[in-house]
Every structure is written in structure tokens, then in C-alpha cells.
Amino acid sequence: MIVIINGPCGVGKTEVSWTLVERFPEGVMLDGDHIGAVHPFEIYDQQRIAYLYQTIRHLVAFHIQHGYSNFVVNYVFETPESLAQLRGMLSELDAVTYVFRLTGSERAMERRIRARATKHAAWELERFRELDAIMEAGAERGDLGYLIDTTELTATQVAEVIWKNIHQAVDLRSYDPTWPAEYAAEQTRLRAALGDLALQIHHIGSTAVPGLDAKPIIDIMVEVRELEDAVTCIAPLRALGYAFIDWPENMDRRYFRKGSPRTHHLHIVEQGSAPVVDHLAFRDALRAGRELRQRYAQLKAELAARHRHNRNRYTESKTAFVESVLRS
């Protein structure tokens, strides 16, 4: 697992990273500022940044070869493109990569910076303001990390929030007849927010199948004309509480999540594309076949018990069953 911590100067990335990495049985913390402390140093030198990212990748690969499997990397990523560059490189080494962006109130940041008694306190505070604004603007068009407000939190508490997020349990519930109404209410909000961008909105996943046990998370799929339209959807979806998560493997969709703990998953796909066809076909097959629902429910219960705190493994382990249904 690789956890990337993003955030402006003074927000406490390094302290949080050390606190977090100590929670793993074995882990490695890589501080981008120290790894990239080359001389001469140009802050916006793309060649230097590319060199830094290659260095981080080499270090992760080296540690993996020597038995380490958990990493915490912290650095200042100002643009979604820059973060995606490193994330893509690291995904070649580990498919499970989480990114978090730390922020906080200006008053809290001033207090923390001055408490460190640094002679550059005024510059650091001004740099915090500048970078925080840059990142907030960048988050309107891409992924800069799942946002965590650290204003009222210690480094230990921030690490706990991150830890719970990456280890959120697979919690299956008996079918709740209120789930369709929850979806309908969210669909109304989405139509108002996205307007003509949303060609079709579908309720997918297990909460869309009456009688099927499911995680209490409403899964939604939105069809758009072209996948690139997803960028235009980011800002209105953020206003509804959704966070864009730019998984490198999501070539045919864009993924958003809402709530902490999460309450909604949203996938943006191109109109008529394979993801929407397959999701609707699988949903409809489950709706139509009682015996199929029972087999799927049994599989999910077994996998939830086996991979309770590993949502990625839980999801991956269902793939063979889903594909067999789609082939039948």
C-alpha cells in the first residue's frame, strides 16, 4: 500500500507521515522535500521534479525488493497533473495507492508555524496561503487528494482519520427498502447540479437489487457524451460533497465518493460504453434471478469475512463471479 500526503507548507505533512507510518507493522516514510533537496534548486524546474519522482519510484522499488510493502510519501503537489504523474509511476509497483490533501484554517497554521520558532515563519505562512489557494483551485479540475481539515486535529488524530479511511471495514447489511428512495433523492440533486452534462443516471450495485445484502453505499453511474466531460462535472459534484479520486487504472470511467464514512459512490462513463452496459446487465440479472442473488450474497458474505479490512481485495475477489454472469 502506498499513501501519499499532499498539502501546503506548514500544514504538518511530515509529522503526520511519521505518525502514520509507525502504525504499519513495517513501513517506509519518504519525504519529498528531503529527497528532492538538490543544489542548485529551482522550485518550478520540471526536469528537477521529474528527477525527484523517478528517485521516489526507485526508492519504493528498492524497498519492495527488500520486503517492505507499506509506504507513506509526502510532498507538495500543486497541480492534478503533477500528482497523477507520480501516482501513475507508483501504480506500476503497487496497485493500492491512496492520496490525502491536508488543509487548515489560516489561524491554526500561523499558530503551528510560529510554534516551531523558525526564522522563516512569515514566509512560510504566506507560502501556506498561496499554496492552499492554488490547491483548492486545482481540485476543481482534478484530484489533489482526499481533503482532510486539520484545524482542530493533532498529528495523531489526522493519522487516525487516514488510517480509518484506508482500512474502512467491508460492512454488509441486510437489504434496506429505503435505498431506492435514497437513490432517487440523490438523482434529483445530481440532475440539478449536472444539467445537460448528465445524459442518463442509473442506480447500480447491490443497493439497486431488492433482497440483496449490501454495503450501505448508494452506487450511481452517470453517462456523459465524452469521458472528458467528467472534468466539467468535478466542480458541481464537489458542491454536493463528492470527492474525485483519480485511480490510475480507471481508463474507462471517473470515480467519485461522498461521505465520511462513505455514503455514495459515483462513476462517470461515456454514453453506451462497456462499463454502463456491463453494470446494468449484471444488476438486471441479479434482479431477475433469485438463485443467482443467493449465490452472490453467499460469495459476498464469505469475502467480507475474509477481507473485512481490505476493500480492494474484497472487490477484486468478486470479479470472476461477475464476469461469469456477464458471459452466460
N, C-alpha and C positions, 0 to 999 in steps of 0.2 A: 504494500500500500504506500502511495506517495501522497502527502498532504502539503499543499502549497499555501503559504500565508502571505497575503498581499496587504498593503496598507501604506499610508504616508509616513513621513518621518515623525518620530515621537509617539507613535500610537502603541508601541510596545511589542512589535513583532518578534524581536529576538527573545525577550523574556517569556512570551507565550510559547514560542517554539521550543525553548529548553524545557519548559514545564510540560509541554505536550509529549515530547519525545521520551521523557522519563516514564511515561505511562505505558509505553510498549515494553514487552519483555526484553527485546533488543531493538535498538533504533539508532538512526544516524541523523543528526541535525546539520544542515548545510546552510550557512549564512551567506547569501549572495553578495552582500556588501563587502565581506571579508574576502570571499573567493575572488571577487572582481576588483580588489584593491590593487590595481596595477598602476605603474608610473611610466610615462605620463598618463593622466586620466582625463578623459573628455566625457562629460555626463551623457551627451546625446550622440556619441560615436557609435553608429550601427555596427561597425566592424568589431568594436570592443564588446558590445552586447552579444553579438553572435559568438564571439570567442568565449564569453562568460557562460553562455548556455551550453556550448559544446563541452566546456570544462565541467559544468554541473552534471551533464549526461555521462561523461567519462567517470566521474566520481561515483555516481549511482551504480553504473555498470560494474565498477571495480568492487564496491561493497557487496553487491549482489553475488558476485563470484566468490566472495569470502563469507557468505552465509547470512548476510543481513537482508531483511525483506521489508522493513518499515523505515520511511524517510519523511523528514519534515524539512521543507525548503522555504526560506523566507527571503523576500526581495520586494522592491518597489516596481510594480508593473503599471505603467501609466496608460497603456492602450490595450484593448482586447486582442489586437493583432500580435502584440509582443508576448502577451501571456499565452496565446494559442501556439505561438512558435515553440516555446519551451515545453508546453503541455504535450504537443504533438511529438516532440523528441523523446520525452519521458514515457509516453504511452507505448513506445516500442519496447520498453523494458518492463513495464507493469501496466496492465490494463485498468487498474483501480487507482484513479487519481482524483483527489478532491481539492478544491480551491476555495479559500475563505478570504474575504476582504474585511479588515478591521477599520473601524472609524470611531469617532467620539466627538463630544462637544468641544468647542474651542477652549472653554474654561477648564475642562478636565485635562486637555492636552497641555495647556500652559502650566498647570499645576505639576504635571508629571515631568515636563521638560525642565522646569526650574528646580524641581526636587533633585535632579541629577547634578545640579551645580555645574553645568557645562558653560564654558566661556562663550559658546555659540548659541546660547538659549534664544536670543532674539531672532537669529537667522533660522534656527530650527522651527520656531513657532510660525514664522512667515512661510517657510517651506511646507509645513504641515497644511496651512490654509490653502496654498497653491495646489499641492498635490491632491488634497481631498476634493477640491473643486474639479480638478482635471479628471479624477477617477469617477466622480459622480456623473459628470457629463459623458464619459466614455461608457458607463454602464447603461446608457440609454441606447447604445447601438451594439453592445456585445457583452461578453462575460468577463468580468474582472474579479469574480469570486463571490461566494455567498456572503451577504453582508451581515456583520456582527457589530452592534453598537457596544463599545466597551466602556462607555461613560461611567456607569455605576458598578463596573466589574473589576476585580483584581485579575492578575495574570492567571492565577489558578482557576478562577471562575470562568474566564474565557476559554482556557484549555478544556475545562469540563463541558462547556457548551459544544465545542468542536468534537470532543470525544463522543458525546451522546449522539451528535449528528451523524458521525461516520459509523457508529455502532447501533443505530436505531433498530430495535428488535422487529422481526417479522411477526406481527401480531394479527392472527386471523380471528375474525369474528363471524358469528352466525349471520346469515343474510338479514339485512335491516330493510324493511319495506319503505323506510323514509329516504333511501338512497336515490331513487328516481326523482323525487321532489327536490333533493339537494342538487342533483344534476340540472334539473330544469331551471332552478333559480340561478345557478351559475351560468347556464347557457344564455339566459336573458341578459346578464351582466356582460358576458363576452360579446354578444351581438351589439350591444350598445357601445362597447369600447372599441371594437374592431371594425364595425361598419361593413363596408363593401369588401374589406380585405378577407373576411371570413365567408367563403362560398358555401361551405357546409360545416356543421358542428355535430359530432357524434359522441354518444356515451359508449365507451368501450371498457374492456377489462371485466373483472369478476363482479364489481358492484353493478354492472349492467345486466347481470344474469340472475333472474329471480330464483331463489332457493340455494344459491351457491355461497359457501363461506368465502370471505374475502378480507383483505386488509381494509380498514375503514378509510380508504382514499379514493376519491372520485377520479377516474381516468377519463380524459377528454381528448378527442382528436379533432383538429381544425384543418380543413382543406383550404389551401390558398392557390392562386393561379400559378405562381412560380415559387420555388423554395426560398429564393432571395427575398420574397415579400416578408419573410419571418423577421428580418431586421426592422422593418417598419412596425411590426407588432410589438417589439420589445417595450417601448415607452408606454403604450396604453396598457399592456399587461402588467408592467411594474406598478402602475397606478392602482391596479386591482390586487396587488400583493404578490404577484408572481415573480420568481427569480429565474433568469435564463441560465441554464447550465450547459456549457458548450462541450459536451463529451466528444473527444476526437473521433470516436468510432461512429458517431451519428452522421453518416453521409447522406442519408435519405430523409432525415427529419430533424427538427429542432425541438429541444426538450425544455420545459419549464416546470417548476414546482412551486407550491404555495403552502404556507403554514409552517409552524414550528411547535410541535411535531407536524409533519406534512399532512395536509387535508386534500390536496388536489394535485394531480399530475396532468400536464397538458402537452400534447405533441402536435407540432405544426408540420404538415406534409403537403406535398404537391397534389393538386386535384387528380383523382383517379390513379394515383401511384400505387405501387405494390404494398407499402405499409398499410394504407387505408383498406385496400381490398382484402388483405390477409386478416387484419384485425376484425373487420366486420364479418368475414366468413367464419372465423373462429368463434366470435361472440354468438352468431346466429346458430352455429352447430351446437353450442352448449345450451342455448335456449331451447332448441328443438329436441335434444336427446337426453332423457333422464339418466340412462345408464352411463352415457358419456360424462355427464355432470358429476355423477357419483365417483367415477374413476378419477376424474380430475381433482375433485375435492379430497379424495384419499391421498393422491400424489402430493397435493399442496400441504396437507397436514404432515405427511412424512418429511417433506423437505423443510417445512417450517421448524420442526423439531430438531432436524439435523443441522440446519444453518440459521438458527434463530437470530444470531447477531452478524450475519453476513448476507445482506440483501442481494448483493451481486451474484453470489454463488446460488442463492435461492432462485433468482430469476433465470440464470443460465441453465440450471438443472431442469427447468420446465421446457426448454427449447425442443428437445426430442419429441416430447408428447405433442406439443403444438404443431410441429412440422408433420407428424404422423396424421393428425386430424386434417390438416390442410391438403395432404396428399390423397386422402381417402375420398 
